Amino acid sequence: MSDSHCPICSAELDVRDGAPCFDCGGDPTELDHLVAGKHTYTEVLAFGIPIVVCDFCLVDFSSYDPTFFNRPRGAKRGLGEFVEVREITNPSRGKDKFCPVCERRLAFLRFLSRVRATGSDDVEGATQ
């Protein structure tokens, strides 16, 4: 966790506890969901780049406007287009940095930065 500023907006990052999901895991409510076992977590390849998401965010991922990911309008990604890498067994809380402006975990912001940098869907073989 050496980054001190958001790779998207350059705001100073805070450190906080979070749930495993890169997308919603920075929301304090998700820690309650983690303890209650409300979600399952899976590592998938989205745009060819690894990301850990909860079951809700995996299904909801296609609701993002593709331009958010620097993709052409109308280039929606559906649930069937993700490649499952592994199920996260025994998920636990962890520390991550969080952008108070973007309202995202650093893990998601790094993913987003990588996806935007590719600029196309031709990253299916990309790895960390």
Stockholm file with secondary structure:
# STOCKHOLM 1.0

chainA/1-128         MSDSHCPICSAELDVRDGAPCFDCGGDPTELDHLVAGKHTYTEVLAFGIPIVVCDFCLVDFSSYDPTFFNRPRGAKRGLGEFVEVREITNPSRGKDKFCPVCERRLAFLRFLSRVRATGSDDVEGATQ
#=GR chainA/1-128 SS CCCCBCTTTCCBCEEEEECSCTTTTTSHHHHHHHHHTCCCEEEEEETTEEEEEEHHHHHHGGGSCGGGGTCCTTCCCCGGGCEEEEEECSCCCEEEEEETTTTEEHHHHHHHHHHHHHCSSCCTTCCC
#=GC SS_cons         CCCCBCTTTCCBCEEEEECSCTTTTTSHHHHHHHHHTCCCEEEEEETTEEEEEEHHHHHHGGGSCGGGGTCCTTCCCCGGGCEEEEEECSCCCEEEEEETTTTEEHHHHHHHHHHHHHCSSCCTTCCC
//
